[in-house]
């Protein structure tokens, strides 16, 4: 795990604005043997999310044991686009996924991580979380405040902790 890859993903996420709105501006980096082989960011609504954008750049390439760094938990649900978590889960080349922050959107909120873990991927959460959250927080769909007040606090995984 390397902060520089997550910070590169964060830089990619900033390229998504303003076209990606109302979707959050997410960035993604795919790494092979400590070298970046693909980058992506969220496109306009109905177009690729960051992970799918990055995956298109390695389509057909014979690469193995890839690491993916993504600023926000991959989506678990199909909306205007297919589930990114399912696409990653189906790609045998992606072995490790580093997610900076969990998506607070109630449609996701850990479900994308569950899909990845169930597919046998190694999933780590919390890398560069302070930096990513400072940028992304204003773009994220939050839970109803009443639910937050009624829900006991959960401790977050330590920086880069494996789930």
Protein Blocks (a to p, Z undefined) as FASTA:
>chain_A
ZZklmmmmmmmmmmmpmklpmbdcddddddeehiafbdcddddehiacfklmmmmmmgoi
acehiadddfbdcdfbdcfbccfklmmmmmmklmbdcdfbdcfbfklnomlmmmmmmnop
acdehihklmmmmmmmmmpccddfklmmmpccdddddehiaZZ
